[in-house]
Amino acid sequence: MNHRNIRPWALLIAVAVAAGLVACEPRTAVRVTVKTGTAHAGGIVRKVEFSGVLVPNRTVNIFAKLAGQATTVSGDVGTRVKAGQLLVQIDTKELNAQLKVVEAQGAGVSDQAAQAKIGVETARLNLEMAQRAYDRTGTLFDTKVVTQSQLDDAQTKLDLAKSAYDNASRQYQTVSGSGLAQAEAQANFIRVQISNSTITSPINGIVTNRNINPGEITSVNTPLLSVADTATLKLQGNVSQEDVVHLSVGDKVKVYVDVIPGKEYAGRIGQVGPIAAATGQYFPVVVSLANDGKLLAGMTAKASFTLTGSQGIIAPLTAVSGGEDGQAFVFVVSGGKVRLRPVTLGMRNGGEVQVLSGLAAGDTVAISNVGALQEGMEVAQ
């Protein structure tokens, strides 16, 4: 027998037998090793921050209501002004002259009204006399003392007296009514224009812009000056929809200004935007803080406030899978196996999350290799 031909076949048979023996041996299930954490009762404390630029509490652009030559301009950029302080005075020589003319015209109308009133009184007396004369003539006519012609003459005089009285009354109403009202309206209009020639600051603040100089003509379309209230400054930022529901107007906020290290300013939430910003799911929040004299509009700052959630069940954030638009779940470890547990989540911070439903205090949850786990899988800790 040729041993060279036997050896390859023997080797193949040996490998096949060995493979069969391995296949017959019992298999051991693979266990995923996980780290675990424990759900506990408590509340989430979350720190929320946003940065921005300090801006004035209010900025007012001051316009002229009257076009004219500025005779006085008080205050330059950087000047502090008070509410009611004169800023611009516009020349009123022409307006004063117009007012005198209109007032003289009004006095003339008043004289005409007085004369018209006298005319009414005279016409009334004449009417009364004509009425009495007609009454006497009528009585005499009944007794045949006067003729029909005399009665007709008395009637004509009465009619004329009535017409004269009506005309005098209408004239008086015209002059004393619309005539005087029109003259007074014209005078009042000019007086308002004269009052508009004096332009004052509507608020306490600092002049931030000036577009007028003495001798120049004011424009009603371009602001003459701008005044900003910097006694209070505002800081605006955007807060996520998860956090904004926990904020209210008046809540205290800590503010830190970048160029003043170590200084903490007390701020309060002044506004919480009811509509999300253009970025979506983020809402504008405005914080107000008092200016101690060191702050300037335009400085960068950071607002920081702490949110404390309601008491509930707290779990490690790394235990949670899913969420966002889908169902969130955790794996509860019990008896060496894991059970998938759907959960409803609340407020979260960097390491923990509030579980509104689905877990109880004391439950052990997997916090590592969560993506490799399946329902009922055996695990090693």
Order of alpha helices (4+ residues) and beta strands (2+ residues): alpha-beta-beta-beta-beta-beta-beta-beta-beta-alpha-alpha-alpha-beta-beta-beta-alpha-beta-beta-beta-beta-beta-beta-beta-beta-beta-beta
